[in-house]
Amino acid sequence: MDFIDYYKILGVDKSAKEDEIKKAYRKLARKSHPDLNPNDKNAESEFKKINEANEVLSDPEKRKKYDEYGKDWQHAEEFQKQQQSYQESRRSNESQYSENDPRDFSSFFDSMFGGSRRSTGTKFRGQDYTSELNLKLTDALETHQQTLTVNGKNIRITIPAGIENGQIIKLKNHGAPGANGGPSGDLYITFHIANHLQYKRLGNDLYTTAEIDLYTALLGGETIIETLSGKVKMKVSPETQYGTKIRLKGKGFPVYKREGENGDLYVTYQIKLPSNLNEEQIKLFTELSKIK
């Protein structure tokens, strides 16, 4: 696993105090939040790194381990146990070695991760993998399967209907193999769902617009509304105003892992004014304008 400099990610010094770390995190989190950067494909990964850095540096215990062990800070307890065991072993056999024996404690770190001098037999969990998957809004309407390639391996996954933009799903034991018989890491998949030209999604609800002509708006009538599940005929009340919003219950987006349950569709009416009026129409509208 490559070393990740959490201090550099948050833009603070190693001597930074807790309030400095908190202030830096809040500033960067607002700047990189995926909801505020819908067209930035890197925003999600940057936001994840910022959160990870804050999670470690804002916790005194985790920060202490990170400062001491670097990229291996999550194995600090194993290091400490092995260090204690190693030192006890040296003391019990110190008569066999001189005070300046080259087999010092630095060799212990090599042995923990495949060094050639000795093997501790300690089991270590494998590294987690991360991956991203891009979907269209319509792809997330139904539960379906897709295959993605991670580190040269094809993995077929089932994507539940209603998956959200930025949502992360964990696949257990699909990361790197563990060491010394330890468990494999996990695979974290971040989903990116593209915006739709006609529908805006907020949670499980959808928002769209529909045009009605002036005469239908004034006198009432019917109009056809396009939904993601098909066309719906709706009644239009007389004297409907521009910007009137109606709700179509259950015509929104599927609710994640709740089969048969959907959000709502909100439709805002836009009134299309007539164009290319003939003389008779102009005369009628002129007469109407004079009526008080």
Helices and strands as residue ranges (DSSP letters): H 6-10, H 18-32, G 34-36, H 43-57, H 60-69, G 70-75, H 76-92, G 94-96, H 106-112, E 129-135, G 137-141, E 144-150, E 153-159, E 168-171, E 187-193, E 200-202, E 205-213, H 214-219, E 221-227, E 230-236, E 245-248, E 265-272, H 279-290
